[in-house]
C-alpha cells in the first residue's frame, strides 16, 4: 500500500517544529511561520491540501513575482525572494520524504545523541584532529557530516545495511540546488566520511561506491574582476572623514592592494604589522600557511589614520572592530562583504546580475592585474597565498588586454625596498 503523503499544513507544522528543535532564532522562525501561513491560505483558496510543484510555482508567480524563467539565474533574487524559494524547497523536500534539508551553523545545538551514528561521528572528528588541516576545514567537514547523519536519522536509518544506492542518490539530490562549489565540497566530505567508515572497519560496506559521480572542472566559471577605474571609484566613494569610513577604507584597500581574503582582513591585529620591516605577516585562516607581504605606503597611512583618528578605545586585539558597543572584532567576513557592496553602490556601479560579488572579487582583480603585468604564476601564488598553482591558474581566464594602470603596481611588490618609508611607519 502506498504511503500517504502529509498535507501542506502537516508539513508546515513539522518544519517549524524542527526549526525550534534545532534552536533557530525566534525571529527567523516567526518569519517562516508568517510566510507559510500565507501560502497555506493561498492553497486553501485553490482547494489544494497537498503540496505540488505546480501549486508552489503558481504561488511564487502570483504572490511574490517569481517566474519559472527566473530560476535559471537565481543570483538576481533579493533576500526577500530567496527566503520564499528556501521555504518552498523545504516544503517540497518534506512532502517528498519527510526530511528537513538545512545547513548547520555554529549557532545550532550539538549533534543529536544517536546510539548508532554518534560513535562513528565522534571517531571521525577525532581522526580529523590528527590531520594536518586547518580548523576551518575541520569545521566545514563537520557541518557536512552532521547534515548527512541528520538526514539518515530523519529517514530512520540505523544500520549500514539500510543504506542503498537509492538512499545515497536521495541524499545527494537534497543538495543539488547549492552552488557548484558548495555542492562539490559537500559531496567530497561525504565521500571522506564514507571512506573513513570503511577503512577503519566500522562499516563492512564501502558507502563511497554508492555515491554518484558528479564532477565539475576546477574553477569552471570565470570569476568576477573589476576594471582599474572602477576600483578607484569604489575607494573614492568611501567617506574617510568619519571613523567608520576610515575603517572601511583601510579594509578594502588591503583587499585591493594585497589581495588579502576577507577572513584574514577582519582577523588582522597589530601583532601582524612590522612597521620597521615594512611588512604584514600572518597565518592565513583558510590554509594555515604563513604569508608575508610588503606594507605599502598607502596601506600604512590608512591604518595609522584609522588607529589614531577612528578606532574606538577597546581591549580587542583585532585592528578592525565594531563601532557600536561592545567594541569587539567584526563577526564574520560577510560583514566586510556588506561594507564592500555598500561602497559599490555609493560609487554608482552595478553588480553583474550573473555574478556573486564580494571582497574576494578584489583578490581576483589583483591576480589578473599581476598576470597582465607579466608576473609569473608562481610569484602570483606567493603573493596571494595559494597552496598550489592550480588555484592561481584561474587568472589565465580573466586576463584582458589594454589595462595599463592598476591599483597595485607589481614593481611595488618587488622593488619597494628601494624607497624610503615615512618616519610615521617606524
Secondary structure, 3 states (H helix, E strand, C coil): CCCCCCCHHHHHHHHHHHHHHCCCCHHHHHHHHHHHHHHHHHHHHCCCCCCCHHHHHHHHHHHHCCCHHHHHHHHHCCHHHHHHHHHHHHHHHHHHHCCCCCCCCCCCCCCCCCCCHHHHHHHHHHHHHCCCCCHHHHHHHHHHHHHHHHHHHHCCCCCHHHCCHHHHHHHHHCCCCCCHHHHHHHHHHHHHHHHHHHHCCCCCCCHHHHCCCCCCCCCCCCCCCCCHHHHHHHHHCCCCCCHHHHHHHHHHHHHHHHCCCHHHHHCCEHHHEECCCCEEEEECCCCCCEEEEECCHHHHHHHHHHHHHCCCCCCCCECCECCCCCCCECCCHHHHHHHHHHHHHHCCCCCCCCCCCCCHHHHHHHHHHHHHCCCCHHHHHHHHCCCCHHHHHHHHHCCCCCCCCCCCCHHHHHHHHHCCCCHHHC
